[in-house]
Amino acid sequence: MARISNAQSLIPTGIQDTPYIDTTKLVQGIFGRGAESQAGSVTGTGADLDVALSFDPALVVLIDETQNVVAIKHPGQAGAAATTIKLAVVGSAAATCTLGALGEKKFTIGTNADVNTAADVIRWIAFGFSATGGQ
Protein backbone atom coordinates (compact mmCIF):
# COMPACT_ATOMS: atom_id res chain seq x y z
CA MET A 1 0.00 0.00 0.00
CA ALA A 2 1.37 3.41 -1.00
CA ARG A 3 2.21 5.83 1.74
CA ILE A 4 0.43 9.23 1.66
CA SER A 5 2.84 12.10 2.10
CA ASN A 6 1.99 15.21 4.10
CA ALA A 7 1.82 17.20 0.86
CA GLN A 8 -0.71 14.81 -0.65
CA SER A 9 -3.01 15.15 2.34
CA LEU A 10 -3.18 18.92 1.75
CA ILE A 11 -4.43 18.65 -1.82
CA PRO A 12 -8.21 19.25 -2.04
CA THR A 13 -9.98 16.14 -3.30
CA GLY A 14 -13.46 17.57 -3.75
CA ILE A 15 -15.67 20.62 -3.34
CA GLN A 16 -16.15 19.99 0.37
CA ASP A 17 -12.35 20.18 0.85
CA THR A 18 -11.91 23.43 -1.08
CA PRO A 19 -11.41 26.45 1.18
CA TYR A 20 -13.65 29.42 0.44
CA ILE A 21 -12.56 33.02 0.78
CA ASP A 22 -14.34 34.91 3.55
CA THR A 23 -15.09 38.06 1.53
CA THR A 24 -16.11 39.99 4.64
CA LYS A 25 -12.66 39.52 6.16
CA LEU A 26 -11.03 40.25 2.82
CA VAL A 27 -12.92 43.54 2.43
CA GLN A 28 -12.26 44.54 6.03
CA GLY A 29 -8.58 43.80 5.52
CA ILE A 30 -8.48 46.06 2.48
CA PHE A 31 -10.68 48.91 3.68
CA GLY A 32 -10.33 48.65 7.46
CA ARG A 33 -13.13 49.03 9.99
CA GLY A 34 -16.51 49.90 8.58
CA ALA A 35 -15.99 47.96 5.35
CA GLU A 36 -19.00 46.72 3.39
CA SER A 37 -19.66 44.62 0.30
CA GLN A 38 -22.79 44.00 -1.71
CA ALA A 39 -23.55 42.12 -4.94
CA GLY A 40 -26.46 41.92 -7.34
CA SER A 41 -27.52 42.04 -10.96
CA VAL A 42 -29.50 44.31 -13.27
CA THR A 43 -30.74 44.10 -16.84
CA GLY A 44 -29.13 46.51 -19.27
CA THR A 45 -31.18 49.26 -20.88
CA GLY A 46 -28.59 51.34 -22.72
CA ALA A 47 -29.47 54.28 -20.44
CA ASP A 48 -27.85 55.20 -17.11
CA LEU A 49 -28.76 52.73 -14.34
CA ASP A 50 -28.50 53.83 -10.70
CA VAL A 51 -27.76 51.07 -8.21
CA ALA A 52 -28.56 51.92 -4.58
CA LEU A 53 -26.30 50.55 -1.85
CA SER A 54 -26.26 50.61 1.93
CA PHE A 55 -22.78 52.22 1.89
CA ASP A 56 -20.53 54.51 -0.13
CA PRO A 57 -18.78 52.45 -2.85
CA ALA A 58 -15.02 52.60 -3.26
CA LEU A 59 -14.64 49.81 -5.81
CA VAL A 60 -17.20 48.41 -8.26
CA VAL A 61 -16.75 45.41 -10.54
CA LEU A 62 -19.27 45.00 -13.39
CA ILE A 63 -19.60 41.79 -15.38
CA ASP A 64 -21.70 41.91 -18.54
CA GLU A 65 -22.45 38.22 -19.00
CA THR A 66 -24.08 38.77 -22.38
CA GLN A 67 -21.02 40.39 -23.97
CA ASN A 68 -18.30 38.78 -21.78
CA VAL A 69 -17.00 42.13 -20.57
CA VAL A 70 -15.58 42.99 -17.16
CA ALA A 71 -15.30 46.61 -16.00
CA ILE A 72 -13.55 47.79 -12.84
CA LYS A 73 -14.19 51.24 -11.37
CA HIS A 74 -12.29 52.85 -8.51
CA PRO A 75 -12.03 56.45 -7.26
CA GLY A 76 -8.66 57.04 -8.96
CA GLN A 77 -10.27 56.92 -12.40
CA ALA A 78 -11.57 60.22 -13.73
CA GLY A 79 -15.26 60.73 -14.47
CA ALA A 80 -17.16 57.72 -15.70
CA ALA A 81 -14.13 55.95 -17.20
CA ALA A 82 -13.39 52.44 -15.96
CA THR A 83 -10.88 49.74 -16.80
CA THR A 84 -12.55 47.27 -19.14
CA ILE A 85 -11.54 43.80 -20.27
CA LYS A 86 -13.29 42.55 -23.42
CA LEU A 87 -12.19 39.47 -25.33
CA ALA A 88 -8.60 39.87 -24.10
CA VAL A 89 -8.52 43.59 -24.93
CA VAL A 90 -7.82 45.81 -21.93
CA GLY A 91 -8.50 49.53 -22.02
CA SER A 92 -10.29 52.44 -20.44
CA ALA A 93 -13.86 52.93 -21.58
CA ALA A 94 -15.75 56.19 -21.12
CA ALA A 95 -19.34 56.31 -19.83
CA THR A 96 -18.91 53.00 -18.00
CA CYS A 97 -19.49 53.66 -14.29
CA THR A 98 -19.67 56.56 -11.85
CA LEU A 99 -19.33 56.28 -8.08
CA GLY A 100 -21.77 58.34 -6.04
CA ALA A 101 -20.50 61.27 -4.01
CA LEU A 102 -19.78 60.66 -0.32
CA GLY A 103 -23.09 59.98 1.38
CA GLU A 104 -25.04 59.15 -1.82
CA LYS A 105 -24.62 55.39 -1.30
CA LYS A 106 -24.91 54.46 -4.97
CA PHE A 107 -23.09 53.95 -8.23
CA THR A 108 -24.30 54.49 -11.78
CA ILE A 109 -23.75 52.10 -14.66
CA GLY A 110 -23.24 54.36 -17.65
CA THR A 111 -24.31 54.17 -21.28
CA ASN A 112 -21.18 52.46 -22.62
CA ALA A 113 -22.35 49.79 -25.08
CA ASP A 114 -19.70 47.33 -23.84
CA VAL A 115 -21.33 47.05 -20.40
CA ASN A 116 -24.89 48.33 -20.80
CA THR A 117 -26.87 47.36 -23.87
CA ALA A 118 -30.60 46.62 -23.82
CA ALA A 119 -31.34 43.16 -22.37
CA ASP A 120 -27.72 42.49 -21.27
CA VAL A 121 -27.33 40.63 -17.98
CA ILE A 122 -25.07 42.78 -15.80
CA ARG A 123 -23.76 41.34 -12.54
CA TRP A 124 -21.99 43.62 -10.08
CA ILE A 125 -20.15 43.60 -6.79
CA ALA A 126 -19.38 46.75 -4.84
CA PHE A 127 -16.94 47.25 -1.99
CA GLY A 128 -16.82 50.33 0.17
CA PHE A 129 -17.25 52.06 3.46
CA SER A 130 -20.02 52.51 5.99
CA ALA A 131 -21.55 55.97 6.42
CA THR A 132 -18.60 56.93 8.63
CA GLY A 133 -16.24 56.58 5.67
CA GLY A 134 -14.46 53.61 7.21
CA GLN A 135 -13.42 55.43 10.38
Buried (B, 14 or more C-beta within 10 A) or exposed (E): EEEEEEEEEEEEEEEEEEEEEEEEEEBBEEBEEBBBBBEEEBEBBEEEBEBEBEBBBBBBBBBBEBBEBBBBBBEEBEEBBBBBBBEEEEEEBEBBBBBBEEEBBBBBBBBBBBBBBEEBEBBBBBBBBBBEEBE
